[in-house]
Structures are given as C-alpha cells and as structure tokens.
Amino acid sequence: MVRSPISVQVEHDGVAHGTRYPEEIEGAAYFFVCEGLANALKHASARNITVRLSCAPTTLKLEVGDDGCGFVSEEITSSGLQGLSDRIEALGGSLQMISHPGEGTSICATLPLKEYAAGV
C-alpha cells in the first residue's frame, strides 16, 4: 500500500488483473505514472488525482489527471516532462499534456503494443 497526502483513484478499462506487458512497456508505464503523480503532488495544489489505464489490441493508454490549479502551457518556457516524453517516444509512443488555469492538468501517454503482440 502506498500512502498519499491526497486522494488517488485508479481506473482501468481493458486491462485484466494480472496482465503483464514486455519489460520496456511496463518500465515506461511505471515511470510515466510515477512522474505524473510526483508532478501533480509538487505543482498542482490538487485535492484528487486519477490514474487511468486502458488497453486496446495495439496500444496501452495511460493518463494521470488532477483537479489542481492548472496552467497556460504556452507560458511554460522549459518542461520537466522532456525526459518522460523522450522515454515514451523511444518506444514509438506519444505524450500529450492538457492543462487550463483552474481546471487541472492531464498528461496522457500512448504506448504501442503491436510490436509486442506475440508476448502479450
């Protein structure tokens, strides 16, 4: 059990209990969620965080969203998310961030599974 100073909900769709993915996919997913939680706790002044996982035949989608203060992404000159983006893109995936002042922030990653279908 992990302790958090705020509520963290985990939702999943299409990810069966006990499902395993190739090491590099699981590693990237773990890093993504950890970084998303750390950023929300450090910067968002949120009351709630939601982690969403969904799996389709060829992709694993991950989202970490909060109900915090949000920000205008165009006003951010450097991003601590570059390392996270590099890790996701190295596997052929993509990263997207959505944030608006007063509406919270969501970071979303899509990881390809088609190259790993035989191992899933």
C-alpha angles and dihedrals in degrees: 000000000000121000121221130181089225137038116282118188122192119206126182135187122187094358108116120211109269095018112152129199131195114291095252092052093047091046093051091045092050092048091047094052093044092050092044092052093045092050093048092049093046102042114014106066084216129169095201138028125192124200113198126191124185131172130202125176092271106023144047112209123199131186134181111191133174138190093225136123097292122197144222102271093203089063094058109099099188129021130214086203094076094093090049092049091049091052093049094044092049086067093048093262134124137230128209131182124200121187137156128178110267093007104079132239135274128192116195131192129190117198122191118237100177092091088053100040093116091058098045 
